[in-house]
Amino acid sequence: MNSKIVSITAISFILIIIVSGAFLAIGFPDQTSECDVCHTNTSVLILTSNATGTVEAVNGVPFVISINGSNGVEALKIVSDWADNSKFSFSLMQISDGDPDDSDADTGEISVDISVTPLETGSFTIRIWVAAPGQLSASLDVSVDVSENTSSTTPTTSTTTSATPTQDPVETWTSLMLTINPIVAVVLIVLGFVLFKRVER
Amino acid sequence: MAIHPVFIHFHTGILTANAVLCLIMIVLRVVFREAINTPGTKMARIFHELDLFIFWGNIIGLLGLFGGMVTGLMDWPLQALLANAYMRAKMFWSIMAVQIYLFLVIVRAKLGDKIWKSTSGFMIYGVLGIVGGAMIILMGALGGIAVYGTSILEPVLDWLGMPWP
């Protein structure tokens, strides 16, 4: 009987460690490395925007940047710590190939309209990274001059159509990690208990 | 240089072979039950050897899974992995596969080959071995697409709606 208890305790303990590992695996939300820390920054990936030269914007007034990535682009990301991205609010900060906001149906190509709202005045740079299989990456810098908003009221419409916000896939992944895997652990612990009881009898 | 690829292929092969052997063992257990339970018979010896292969293969595979997870996180920052749907799926299924193989190794170590003599025991042990192998194959396919852009299993992944989550 004692050996059964020891065995069940051992299984429970180890499975708890595994499940705890799943929790720990999401413990670095502040990671802000730019993509070329791990990926190779390459001109193989083509990344363009509709911005020609410096974009003239007004503080608090949204404008839209159309981004096109091609030649194998798998994911596009904007992190607030990159360049001056923290000076802006973005309607979309991450998209993968084939996501609902990707208007390009072809594999390896992403087209997306991102609504950008300046949060303060000055000359800033927006930095966008894309990555692809084979550890490839590429970045695009968009220069923006943000002037003071002289209008007495905050505009309610953007200069062009704004993108529809979508659910962050990482949030979905995180919630599934924290629900499905613990459930599997509990089911396996119960199965182990049943097996020890039946087979050893 | 990425070291993750060095740690993933060996145990992927072993655990895939184990899944096939689990299927064979289930069939043998059902068809030749009497011969298997009779010590000294040829079938009992074959069964015993296959059981040992699966047991040690699961141990090596489990160590390989840990190695693959650790080296994956050494090679790429978590933030970069989370940005890729294929990598998110691989991490999710890796954690689940580790749980399953940990279960198989502990249960077999504790119960010995008696696990195959119990009806509920051999079904749970054998089926979980097959499920674990299927996960390993899917993870390999996801990794193949992430690196090379394509996999022979793409139609299966499309049918399953993967990569998810």
Interface residues (C-beta under 8 A of the other chain):
Chain A: S7 A10 I11 I14 L15 I18 V19 G21 A22 A25 I26 F28 Q31 T32 S33 C35 V37 C38 H39 G72 E74 A75 K77 V79 Q94 S96 G108 A131 P133 G134 Q135 P169 V170 T172 W173 L176 M177 I180 N181 V184 A185 L188 L191 G192 V194 L195 F196 R198 V199 E200
Chain B: A2 L73 D75 W76 P77 L78 Q79 A80 L82 A83 N84 A85 Y86 R88 M91 F92 I95 M96 V98 Q99 I100 L102 F103 I106 V107 K110 L111 K114 I115 K117 S118 S120 G121 I124 Y125 I145 A146 V147 Y148 G149 P165
